[in-house]
Amino acid sequence: MNRVKIAVALTIAVAAAGLTFAKGREAEVRVVHASPDAPAVDVKVNGAVAVPNLAFGSISGYASLPAGQYDVQVVPAGLNSPVVIDLTGDNALNLFYNRDYTVVALNILSKIEPLLLVDNNNPAPRPFARVRFVHASPDAPAVDIAVAGGPVLFGNIPFKGVGDYVEVPKGFYDLEVRLAGTKTVVLPLPAVKLEGGTTYTVFAMGFAAGNPSLHAVIAVDAENPGKDNGKAKGLSK
């Protein structure tokens, strides 16, 4: 489902709820399915399906929403129940103007839960790329993300942990996921291309011991406005 269709669906949900807010740069929201044993899901906003049939490893495009509170529920695709994530009432999703958000559904299905991230999608300086790391593998220990045979970029990140943004020179990188504090490589990430002026999030998903196996999903979050591209154009690996 492309960004325009998602935005239209969310706008309909907002209108149906009778919500109105002051003008400003709207919040932008996307959803990531990172629960390795969960089926494809529908994401409902204020009772209406906004993101349908989102499969494990998939990332929706960003959709613009006015600031305010939204009821968000996640259910198996095509069904109304069970509700596996329920952000309603006092737990409703609260969005602010001038902010971008990523909602990650993670953990095993029996313990599935949301992780709300506030994104920095301001343009990165053109000679550099901006990168962060999200540990979304439920059975993997804390890890380091490092340049192969070189320095650590994100150190000692546990499950559900987030390595904050770093800026690195653009180019190709051989990266590796290591057991925290060791040289033991659990996932090699060769030839990762990081383009100048671009912001990325690297998600570690899957099981360290099981299927689907541990792997990286690299999302292009934002690109320099000088390039003929927009947010969340796709995955780079």
MIDOSE-1310 file (N, C-alpha, C; in nm, 2 decimals, decimal comma, always signed):
residues 237
mnrv	+0,09/-0,12/+0,00/+0,00/+0,00/+0,00/+0,09/+0,12/+0,00; +0,07/+0,22/-0,10/+0,16/+0,33/-0,10/+0,12/+0,44/+0,00; +0,21/+0,54/+0,00/+0,20/+0,64/+0,11/+0,07/+0,72/+0,09; +0,03/+0,75/-0,04/-0,09/+0,82/-0,06/-0,21/+0,75/-0,01
kiav	-0,22/+0,62/-0,04/-0,34/+0,54/+0,01/-0,34/+0,53/+0,16; -0,22/+0,51/+0,22/-0,22/+0,51/+0,37/-0,27/+0,64/+0,42; -0,22/+0,75/+0,37/-0,26/+0,88/+0,42/-0,41/+0,91/+0,40; -0,47/+0,86/+0,29/-0,61/+0,88/+0,27/-0,69/+0,80/+0,37
alti	-0,65/+0,67/+0,40/-0,72/+0,59/+0,49/-0,71/+0,65/+0,63; -0,59/+0,70/+0,67/-0,58/+0,76/+0,80/-0,66/+0,89/+0,81; -0,67/+0,97/+0,71/-0,75/+1,09/+0,71/-0,89/+1,06/+0,72; -0,94/+0,95/+0,66/-1,08/+0,91/+0,67/-1,11/+0,87/+0,82
avaa	-1,02/+0,80/+0,88/-1,03/+0,76/+1,02/-1,04/+0,88/+1,11; -0,96/+0,98/+1,08/-0,96/+1,10/+1,17/-1,09/+1,17/+1,15; -1,14/+1,19/+1,02/-1,26/+1,26/+1,00/-1,38/+1,19/+1,06; -1,38/+1,06/+1,06/-1,49/+0,98/+1,11/-1,50/+1,00/+1,27
aglt	-1,38/+1,03/+1,33/-1,38/+1,05/+1,47/-1,41/+1,19/+1,51; -1,43/+1,28/+1,41/-1,46/+1,42/+1,43/-1,34/+1,50/+1,49; -1,22/+1,46/+1,47/-1,11/+1,53/+1,53/-1,06/+1,65/+1,44; -1,04/+1,76/+1,50/-0,99/+1,88/+1,43/-0,88/+1,94/+1,52
fakg	-0,77/+1,99/+1,45/-0,66/+2,04/+1,52/-0,61/+2,17/+1,45; -0,53/+2,25/+1,52/-0,47/+2,37/+1,46/-0,38/+2,33/+1,35; -0,36/+2,42/+1,26/-0,27/+2,40/+1,14/-0,12/+2,39/+1,19; -0,04/+2,32/+1,11/+0,10/+2,31/+1,14/+0,16/+2,20/+1,06
reae	+0,29/+2,18/+1,07/+0,34/+2,06/+1,00/+0,30/+1,94/+1,07; +0,23/+1,85/+1,00/+0,16/+1,74/+1,07/+0,27/+1,63/+1,11; +0,23/+1,55/+1,21/+0,31/+1,44/+1,24/+0,31/+1,34/+1,13; +0,42/+1,26/+1,12/+0,43/+1,16/+1,02/+0,46/+1,02/+1,10
vrvv	+0,39/+0,92/+1,05/+0,39/+0,79/+1,13/+0,40/+0,68/+1,03; +0,48/+0,58/+1,07/+0,49/+0,46/+0,99/+0,49/+0,34/+1,09; +0,47/+0,22/+1,03/+0,46/+0,10/+1,12/+0,56/-0,01/+1,06; +0,62/-0,08/+1,16/+0,72/-0,18/+1,12/+0,67/-0,31/+1,19
hasp	+0,66/-0,42/+1,11/+0,62/-0,55/+1,16/+0,75/-0,63/+1,19; +0,79/-0,64/+1,32/+0,91/-0,71/+1,36/+0,89/-0,83/+1,45; +0,77/-0,88/+1,46/+0,74/-0,99/+1,54/+0,75/-1,12/+1,46; +0,86/-1,20/+1,48/+0,90/-1,30/+1,39/+0,80/-1,42/+1,37
dapa	+0,72/-1,45/+1,47/+0,63/-1,56/+1,46/+0,48/-1,52/+1,45; +0,46/-1,39/+1,42/+0,33/-1,34/+1,40/+0,29/-1,34/+1,26; +0,16/-1,36/+1,23/+0,12/-1,35/+1,09/+0,11/-1,21/+1,04; +0,07/-1,19/+0,91/+0,05/-1,06/+0,86/-0,06/-0,99/+0,94
vdvk	-0,06/-0,86/+0,96/-0,15/-0,79/+1,04/-0,21/-0,68/+0,97; -0,33/-0,63/+1,02/-0,39/-0,51/+0,98/-0,37/-0,41/+1,10; -0,34/-0,29/+1,07/-0,33/-0,18/+1,17/-0,45/-0,09/+1,16; -0,52/-0,08/+1,26/-0,64/+0,00/+1,27/-0,62/+0,14/+1,34
vnga	-0,66/+0,24/+1,28/-0,66/+0,37/+1,35/-0,80/+0,43/+1,37; -0,83/+0,45/+1,49/-0,97/+0,50/+1,52/-1,07/+0,41/+1,46; -1,05/+0,28/+1,47/-1,14/+0,18/+1,42/-1,14/+0,14/+1,28; -1,07/+0,22/+1,20/-1,06/+0,19/+1,05/-0,93/+0,13/+1,01
vavp	-0,93/+0,04/+0,92/-0,80/-0,02/+0,88/-0,72/+0,08/+0,80; -0,60/+0,11/+0,85/-0,52/+0,21/+0,78/-0,40/+0,15/+0,71; -0,35/+0,04/+0,77/-0,24/-0,03/+0,70/-0,28/-0,18/+0,70; -0,32/-0,23/+0,58/-0,36/-0,37/+0,57/-0,25/-0,47/+0,54
nlaf	-0,26/-0,59/+0,59/-0,18/-0,70/+0,55/-0,03/-0,67/+0,55; +0,01/-0,62/+0,67/+0,16/-0,59/+0,68/+0,23/-0,72/+0,73; +0,32/-0,77/+0,65/+0,38/-0,90/+0,69/+0,51/-0,87/+0,77; +0,56/-0,98/+0,83/+0,68/-0,97/+0,91/+0,79/-0,92/+0,82
gsis	+0,87/-0,82/+0,87/+0,98/-0,77/+0,80/+0,94/-0,65/+0,71; +0,81/-0,62/+0,71/+0,77/-0,51/+0,62/+0,76/-0,38/+0,70; +0,77/-0,27/+0,62/+0,77/-0,13/+0,68/+0,67/-0,05/+0,59; +0,57/+0,01/+0,66/+0,48/+0,10/+0,58/+0,55/+0,23/+0,54
gyas	+0,50/+0,30/+0,45/+0,55/+0,43/+0,43/+0,50/+0,53/+0,54; +0,56/+0,64/+0,54/+0,51/+0,74/+0,64/+0,38/+0,80/+0,59; +0,29/+0,82/+0,68/+0,16/+0,89/+0,66/+0,15/+1,01/+0,75; +0,10/+1,12/+0,69/+0,08/+1,25/+0,77/-0,05/+1,25/+0,84
lpag	-0,04/+1,29/+0,97/-0,16/+1,30/+1,06/-0,15/+1,43/+1,14; -0,27/+1,49/+1,16/-0,27/+1,61/+1,25/-0,23/+1,56/+1,39; -0,17/+1,65/+1,47/-0,14/+1,62/+1,60/-0,26/+1,58/+1,68; -0,24/+1,50/+1,78/-0,36/+1,45/+1,87/-0,34/+1,31/+1,91
qydv	-0,45/+1,26/+1,97/-0,45/+1,12/+2,02/-0,52/+1,03/+1,93; -0,47/+0,91/+1,91/-0,53/+0,82/+1,81/-0,54/+0,68/+1,88; -0,65/+0,61/+1,86/-0,66/+0,47/+1,90/-0,60/+0,39/+1,79; -0,51/+0,30/+1,83/-0,44/+0,22/+1,74/-0,45/+0,07/+1,78
qvvp	-0,50/-0,02/+1,70/-0,51/-0,16/+1,73/-0,45/-0,24/+1,61; -0,38/-0,35/+1,65/-0,32/-0,44/+1,56/-0,40/-0,58/+1,57; -0,44/-0,63/+1,46/-0,52/-0,75/+1,45/-0,46/-0,84/+1,34; -0,49/-0,97/+1,34/-0,45/-1,05/+1,23/-0,52/-1,00/+1,10
agln	-0,44/-1,01/+0,99/-0,49/-0,95/+0,86/-0,63/-1,01/+0,83; -0,73/-0,93/+0,80/-0,86/-0,97/+0,75/-0,95/-1,00/+0,87; -0,91/-1,00/+0,99/-0,99/-1,03/+1,11/-1,01/-0,91/+1,20; -1,11/-0,92/+1,29/-1,13/-0,82/+1,39/-1,07/-0,86/+1,52
spvv	-1,04/-0,98/+1,54/-0,98/-1,03/+1,67/-0,89/-1,15/+1,64; -0,80/-1,18/+1,73/-0,78/-1,10/+1,86/-0,70/-0,97/+1,83; -0,72/-0,88/+1,92/-0,64/-0,76/+1,92/-0,51/-0,78/+1,99; -0,40/-0,79/+1,92/-0,27/-0,83/+1,98/-0,20/-0,71/+2,03
idlt	-0,22/-0,59/+1,98/-0,17/-0,46/+2,03/-0,29/-0,37/+2,04; -0,31/-0,31/+2,16/-0,42/-0,23/+2,19/-0,38/-0,09/+2,25; -0,36/+0,01/+2,16/-0,32/+0,14/+2,21/-0,45/+0,23/+2,21; -0,53/+0,21/+2,31/-0,66/+0,29/+2,31/-0,67/+0,35/+2,45
gdna	-0,77/+0,44/+2,47/-0,80/+0,49/+2,60/-0,68/+0,57/+2,65; -0,64/+0,53/+2,78/-0,52/+0,60/+2,84/-0,39/+0,56/+2,77; -0,39/+0,46/+2,69/-0,27/+0,42/+2,62/-0,27/+0,46/+2,47; -0,36/+0,55/+2,43/-0,37/+0,59/+2,30/-0,24/+0,66/+2,25
lnlf	-0,22/+0,65/+2,12/-0,10/+0,71/+2,06/-0,11/+0,86/+2,06; -0,02/+0,93/+2,12/-0,02/+1,08/+2,12/+0,08/+1,13/+2,03; +0,04/+1,20/+1,93/+0,13/+1,26/+1,83/+0,14/+1,41/+1,84; +0,26/+1,46/+1,81/+0,28/+1,61/+1,81/+0,32/+1,66/+1,68
ynrd	+0,29/+1,78/+1,65/+0,33/+1,85/+1,53/+0,48/+1,85/+1,52; +0,53/+1,85/+1,39/+0,67/+1,86/+1,36/+0,75/+1,75/+1,41; +0,69/+1,63/+1,43/+0,77/+1,51/+1,47/+0,73/+1,39/+1,38; +0,83/+1,31/+1,36/+0,81/+1,18/+1,28/+0,82/+1,07/+1,38
ytvv	+0,74/+0,96/+1,36/+0,74/+0,85/+1,45/+0,74/+0,72/+1,37; +0,80/+0,62/+1,44/+0,80/+0,48/+1,39/+0,74/+0,39/+1,50; +0,63/+0,32/+1,47/+0,57/+0,22/+1,57/+0,62/+0,08/+1,53; +0,70/+0,02/+1,61/+0,75/-0,12/+1,58/+0,67/-0,22/+1,66
alni	+0,61/-0,32/+1,59/+0,55/-0,43/+1,66/+0,65/-0,54/+1,67; +0,69/-0,57/+1,80/+0,80/-0,66/+1,81/+0,78/-0,76/+1,93; +0,87/-0,85/+1,95/+0,86/-0,97/+2,04/+0,78/-1,08/+1,98; +0,78/-1,20/+2,05/+0,71/-1,31/+1,99/+0,56/-1,28/+2,00
lski	+0,48/-1,36/+1,93/+0,34/-1,33/+1,92/+0,27/-1,33/+2,05; +0,30/-1,42/+2,14/+0,24/-1,43/+2,27/+0,27/-1,31/+2,36; +0,38/-1,24/+2,33/+0,42/-1,12/+2,41/+0,43/-1,00/+2,32; +0,37/-1,00/+2,21/+0,38/-0,89/+2,11/+0,35/-0,75/+2,18
epll	+0,43/-0,65/+2,15/+0,42/-0,52/+2,21/+0,47/-0,41/+2,11; +0,42/-0,29/+2,14/+0,47/-0,18/+2,05/+0,60/-0,11/+2,11; +0,68/-0,07/+2,02/+0,79/+0,02/+2,06/+0,78/+0,15/+1,98; +0,76/+0,26/+2,04/+0,74/+0,39/+1,98/+0,88/+0,46/+1,97
lvdn	+0,92/+0,50/+1,85/+1,04/+0,57/+1,82/+1,01/+0,71/+1,77; +1,08/+0,81/+1,82/+1,07/+0,94/+1,76/+1,19/+0,95/+1,66; +1,16/+0,98/+1,54/+1,26/+0,98/+1,43/+1,32/+1,12/+1,40; +1,45/+1,12/+1,36/+1,51/+1,24/+1,32/+1,53/+1,23/+1,17
nnpa	+1,44/+1,29/+1,10/+1,44/+1,29/+0,95/+1,48/+1,42/+0,89; +1,55/+1,51/+0,97/+1,61/+1,63/+0,92/+1,72/+1,59/+0,82; +1,74/+1,67/+0,71/+1,84/+1,63/+0,61/+1,98/+1,61/+0,67; +2,04/+1,50/+0,64/+2,18/+1,48/+0,68/+2,27/+1,56/+0,59
prpf	+2,38/+1,60/+0,65/+2,48/+1,67/+0,56/+2,52/+1,58/+0,44; +2,53/+1,64/+0,32/+2,54/+1,56/+0,20/+2,67/+1,47/+0,21; +2,78/+1,51/+0,26/+2,89/+1,41/+0,26/+2,87/+1,30/+0,36; +2,77/+1,30/+0,44/+2,75/+1,20/+0,55/+2,61/+1,14/+0,53
arvr	+2,60/+1,02/+0,59/+2,47/+0,95/+0,61/+2,45/+0,94/+0,76; +2,32/+0,94/+0,80/+2,28/+0,93/+0,94/+2,22/+0,79/+0,96; +2,26/+0,72/+1,06/+2,22/+0,58/+1,08/+2,19/+0,56/+1,23; +2,08/+0,48/+1,26/+2,06/+0,43/+1,39/+2,03/+0,28/+1,38
fvha	+2,03/+0,22/+1,50/+2,01/+0,07/+1,50/+1,90/+0,04/+1,61; +1,81/-0,06/+1,57/+1,71/-0,11/+1,65/+1,72/-0,26/+1,67; +1,73/-0,30/+1,79/+1,74/-0,45/+1,82/+1,60/-0,50/+1,84; +1,56/-0,58/+1,74/+1,42/-0,63/+1,74/+1,42/-0,79/+1,74
spda	+1,53/-0,85/+1,78/+1,53/-1,00/+1,78/+1,51/-1,05/+1,92; +1,39/-1,11/+1,94/+1,35/-1,14/+2,08/+1,44/-1,24/+2,16; +1,52/-1,33/+2,09/+1,60/-1,42/+2,16/+1,75/-1,39/+2,15; +1,78/-1,28/+2,09/+1,93/-1,25/+2,07/+1,97/-1,17/+2,20
pavd	+2,09/-1,19/+2,24/+2,15/-1,11/+2,35/+2,18/-0,97/+2,31; +2,23/-0,89/+2,40/+2,28/-0,76/+2,37/+2,39/-0,77/+2,26; +2,40/-0,67/+2,17/+2,49/-0,68/+2,06/+2,56/-0,55/+2,04; +2,67/-0,56/+1,97/+2,74/-0,44/+1,92/+2,73/-0,44/+1,77
iava	+2,71/-0,32/+1,71/+2,72/-0,31/+1,56/+2,85/-0,24/+1,53; +2,93/-0,30/+1,45/+3,07/-0,25/+1,43/+3,10/-0,26/+1,28; +3,20/-0,18/+1,24/+3,27/-0,19/+1,11/+3,35/-0,32/+1,12; +3,34/-0,40/+1,01/+3,41/-0,53/+1,02/+3,55/-0,51/+1,05
ggpv	+3,60/-0,58/+1,16/+3,74/-0,57/+1,20/+3,78/-0,44/+1,25; +3,68/-0,35/+1,27/+3,71/-0,21/+1,31/+3,62/-0,16/+1,43; +3,60/-0,03/+1,44/+3,54/+0,03/+1,56/+3,39/-0,01/+1,57; +3,34/+0,00/+1,69/+3,20/-0,02/+1,72/+3,12/+0,11/+1,70
lfgn	+3,01/+0,10/+1,63/+2,92/+0,22/+1,60/+2,82/+0,23/+1,71; +2,76/+0,11/+1,75/+2,65/+0,10/+1,85/+2,69/-0,01/+1,95; +2,71/+0,03/+2,07/+2,76/-0,06/+2,17/+2,66/-0,11/+2,27; +2,66/-0,24/+2,30/+2,58/-0,30/+2,40/+2,43/-0,27/+2,39
ipfk	+2,37/-0,30/+2,28/+2,23/-0,27/+2,25/+2,15/-0,39/+2,29; +2,06/-0,39/+2,39/+1,98/-0,51/+2,42/+1,85/-0,52/+2,34; +1,78/-0,63/+2,35/+1,65/-0,64/+2,28/+1,56/-0,52/+2,32; +1,50/-0,46/+2,22/+1,41/-0,35/+2,24/+1,50/-0,22/+2,26
gvgd	+1,63/-0,23/+2,25/+1,71/-0,11/+2,26/+1,73/-0,05/+2,13; +1,77/+0,08/+2,14/+1,79/+0,16/+2,02/+1,92/+0,23/+2,03; +2,01/+0,21/+1,93/+2,13/+0,29/+1,92/+2,10/+0,42/+1,85; +2,13/+0,53/+1,92/+2,09/+0,66/+1,87/+2,17/+0,69/+1,74
yvev	+2,12/+0,79/+1,67/+2,18/+0,83/+1,54/+2,33/+0,86/+1,55; +2,40/+0,81/+1,45/+2,54/+0,86/+1,43/+2,55/+0,90/+1,28; +2,64/+0,99/+1,26/+2,67/+1,03/+1,12/+2,81/+0,98/+1,08; +2,81/+0,92/+0,96/+2,93/+0,85/+0,91/+2,95/+0,90/+0,76
pkgf	+3,07/+0,91/+0,71/+3,09/+0,94/+0,57/+3,02/+0,85/+0,48; +2,97/+0,90/+0,37/+2,90/+0,82/+0,28/+2,99/+0,72/+0,22; +2,94/+0,61/+0,17/+3,02/+0,50/+0,11/+2,97/+0,37/+0,13; +3,05/+0,27/+0,10/+3,01/+0,12/+0,12/+3,08/+0,08/+0,25
ydle	+3,01/+0,00/+0,33/+3,06/-0,04/+0,46/+3,04/-0,19/+0,48; +3,14/-0,26/+0,52/+3,13/-0,40/+0,57/+3,10/-0,39/+0,72; +2,98/-0,42/+0,76/+2,94/-0,41/+0,90/+2,92/-0,55/+0,96; +2,92/-0,56/+1,09/+2,89/-0,69/+1,15/+2,82/-0,67/+1,28
vrla	+2,73/-0,76/+1,32/+2,67/-0,77/+1,45/+2,75/-0,86/+1,53; +2,79/-0,81/+1,65/+2,88/-0,89/+1,74/+2,80/-0,91/+1,87; +2,83/-1,02/+1,94/+2,79/-1,03/+2,08/+2,86/-0,92/+2,16; +2,78/-0,85/+2,24/+2,82/-0,73/+2,30/+2,95/-0,75/+2,38
gtkt	+3,05/-0,66/+2,36/+3,18/-0,67/+2,43/+3,27/-0,77/+2,38; +3,24/-0,84/+2,27/+3,33/-0,95/+2,22/+3,36/-0,92/+2,07; +3,44/-1,01/+2,01/+3,47/-1,01/+1,87/+3,39/-1,11/+1,79; +3,29/-1,18/+1,86/+3,22/-1,29/+1,80/+3,11/-1,23/+1,71
vvlp	+3,12/-1,26/+1,59/+3,02/-1,21/+1,49/+2,90/-1,30/+1,48; +2,78/-1,25/+1,50/+2,66/-1,33/+1,48/+2,59/-1,30/+1,35; +2,62/-1,19/+1,29/+2,55/-1,16/+1,16/+2,64/-1,06/+1,09; +2,70/-1,11/+0,97/+2,78/-1,02/+0,89/+2,69/-0,94/+0,80
lpav	+2,72/-0,81/+0,78/+2,65/-0,72/+0,69/+2,74/-0,66/+0,59; +2,78/-0,74/+0,48/+2,88/-0,69/+0,39/+2,82/-0,59/+0,29; +2,91/-0,50/+0,25/+2,88/-0,41/+0,13/+2,75/-0,33/+0,15; +2,73/-0,27/+0,27/+2,61/-0,19/+0,30/+2,64/-0,05/+0,24
kleg	+2,56/+0,00/+0,15/+2,57/+0,13/+0,08/+2,50/+0,23/+0,16; +2,57/+0,33/+0,21/+2,51/+0,45/+0,28/+2,54/+0,57/+0,19; +2,43/+0,63/+0,14/+2,44/+0,74/+0,05/+2,44/+0,87/+0,13; +2,51/+0,97/+0,08/+2,52/+1,10/+0,14/+2,38/+1,17/+0,15
gtty	+2,35/+1,24/+0,26/+2,23/+1,31/+0,27/+2,11/+1,22/+0,31; +2,14/+1,10/+0,34/+2,03/+1,00/+0,36/+2,03/+0,95/+0,51; +1,91/+0,93/+0,56/+1,90/+0,88/+0,70/+1,84/+0,73/+0,69; +1,90/+0,65/+0,77/+1,87/+0,50/+0,77/+1,84/+0,46/+0,91
tvfa	+1,75/+0,35/+0,92/+1,74/+0,27/+1,04/+1,77/+0,13/+1,01; +1,86/+0,07/+1,08/+1,89/-0,07/+1,07/+1,82/-0,15/+1,17; +1,73/-0,24/+1,13/+1,66/-0,33/+1,23/+1,72/-0,47/+1,22; +1,75/-0,52/+1,34/+1,79/-0,66/+1,35/+1,66/-0,74/+1,39
mgfa	+1,62/-0,83/+1,30/+1,49/-0,90/+1,31/+1,52/-1,05/+1,30; +1,41/-1,13/+1,35/+1,42/-1,27/+1,34/+1,48/-1,33/+1,46; +1,50/-1,46/+1,46/+1,55/-1,54/+1,58/+1,70/-1,57/+1,56; +1,77/-1,55/+1,67/+1,91/-1,59/+1,68/+1,92/-1,74/+1,67
agnp	+1,82/-1,81/+1,72/+1,82/-1,96/+1,71/+1,68/-2,00/+1,67; +1,66/-2,01/+1,54/+1,52/-2,05/+1,49/+1,49/-1,98/+1,36; +1,37/-2,00/+1,31/+1,33/-1,94/+1,18/+1,21/-1,85/+1,21; +1,20/-1,74/+1,14/+1,30/-1,69/+1,04/+1,43/-1,65/+1,12
slha	+1,54/-1,67/+1,05/+1,67/-1,65/+1,12/+1,70/-1,50/+1,13; +1,80/-1,47/+1,21/+1,84/-1,33/+1,24/+1,89/-1,27/+1,11; +1,84/-1,15/+1,08/+1,88/-1,08/+0,96/+1,86/-0,93/+0,98; +1,91/-0,85/+0,89/+1,90/-0,71/+0,90/+1,80/-0,66/+0,79
viav	+1,71/-0,56/+0,83/+1,63/-0,49/+0,74/+1,67/-0,34/+0,75; +1,72/-0,29/+0,64/+1,77/-0,15/+0,64/+1,67/-0,06/+0,57; +1,61/+0,03/+0,65/+1,51/+0,12/+0,59/+1,57/+0,26/+0,56; +1,54/+0,31/+0,44/+1,57/+0,44/+0,40/+1,46/+0,53/+0,46
daen	+1,50/+0,61/+0,56/+1,40/+0,69/+0,63/+1,37/+0,82/+0,56; +1,48/+0,89/+0,52/+1,47/+1,02/+0,46/+1,59/+1,05/+0,37; +1,57/+1,12/+0,27/+1,67/+1,16/+0,18/+1,68/+1,31/+0,16; +1,80/+1,36/+0,13/+1,81/+1,50/+0,11/+1,71/+1,56/+0,01
pgkd	+1,65/+1,67/+0,04/+1,55/+1,72/-0,05/+1,60/+1,75/-0,19; +1,73/+1,77/-0,20/+1,79/+1,79/-0,33/+1,79/+1,67/-0,43; +1,76/+1,56/-0,37/+1,74/+1,44/-0,45/+1,60/+1,42/-0,48; +1,57/+1,36/-0,60/+1,43/+1,34/-0,64/+1,37/+1,22/-0,58
ngka	+1,36/+1,22/-0,44/+1,31/+1,11/-0,37/+1,24/+1,17/-0,25; +1,17/+1,08/-0,18/+1,10/+1,12/-0,06/+1,13/+1,02/+0,06; +1,05/+1,04/+0,16/+1,07/+0,95/+0,28/+1,03/+0,81/+0,25; +1,10/+0,72/+0,32/+1,07/+0,58/+0,32/+1,04/+0,52/+0,18
kgls	+1,14/+0,55/+0,09/+1,12/+0,50/-0,04/+1,13/+0,35/-0,05; +1,20/+0,29/+0,04/+1,22/+0,14/+0,03/+1,33/+0,09/+0,12; +1,36/-0,03/+0,10/+1,46/-0,09/+0,18/+1,59/-0,11/+0,10; +1,70/-0,08/+0,17/+1,83/-0,09/+0,09/+1,90/-0,22/+0,10
k	+1,85/-0,31/+0,18/+1,92/-0,44/+0,18/+1,82/-0,55/+0,22
